[in-house]
Amino acid sequence: MLVKGNTLPKIYWLLFIPIMLLISYQNLFGTIKHYRMDELEYYGTILFYLITSFAESIIYIVFIWLVVSIVKRLAVKWGISWMNR
């Protein structure tokens, strides 16, 4: 899918920010409430949650991109056009 000249549109990068924030909030404050911040291990746990949230957000964005591109291809194939209305 990512060949020369075929890049991820900017709208998906704009979607990435709120998705990343929501997933990070859910992962951090849904599971780390009971930790105290007095040991270095807990900071590593927070960093791990942030990295996995980043990866999960990228997976969601790629999945959304695939679904939208498949729907667009099917719409062109079937002659459905909602852009010219």
N, C-alpha and C positions, 0 to 999 in steps of 0.2 A: 504494500500500500504506500509506503513512503519511498517513492522513486523520485528521480530528479524532476523538480518542478511541481511535485505534489506534496505540499506541506500542510500542517495542521492550521486551519483558519484561526484568526485572532479571537473569534467569539468563544472558542473552546478554551483558550487560555484565560479568558475572562470568567468562564464557568469554573475553571480550576480553583480559583481563589476561594469562593464561598464553599465549594465542596471540601477543599482542604481544611478550611476553618471548622466546618461542621464535624468532619470526621475526627479532627484533632481534639476538638472540645469533647466529643463523645468518648474518645479513647482516654484522654487525660483525666477528665473530671468524673467519668463514670467508673473508673477502676482505681484511681490513685488517691481517692479520698482518705483512705486509712493510713497512708504513708506519712511519716515525719521527714522533714528535710534536714536530717542531721548526719546522714551518711552519704558518701560518694556514690554508693550503689544505686540510690534512688534517683540521682541525676542521670545515671546511665539508663535506668528504666524509662525516665521521661524522654531521653534522647531516642531510645529504641521505639517508643510509641510514636514519636514524631516522624521517624524514618518510615515506619510501617504505614502511618497515615498518609505520607507523601506517596508511597508506592500504591496504596489502595486508591488514592485520588486519581493517579495516572491511569490505573486500570479502568476506573469508572469513566473517565474522559474518553479513552480509546473505545470503550464499549458504546458510549453515546455516539461517537463519531461513526463507528461501524453501522449502527442502526440507522442513523440519519442518511448515510451514503447509500445503504441498501434501499431505503424507502425512496430516495431520489431516483435511483436507477429503475426501480419498479414503476414509479410514476412516469418516467420518460418512456419506458417500454409500453405501458398501457395507454399512453397519450393523455395522462392527467396532468394538468398544469394549473397550479394555484398561484403562480407568480404573475401571470398576466391579467388577473382579475381586478 
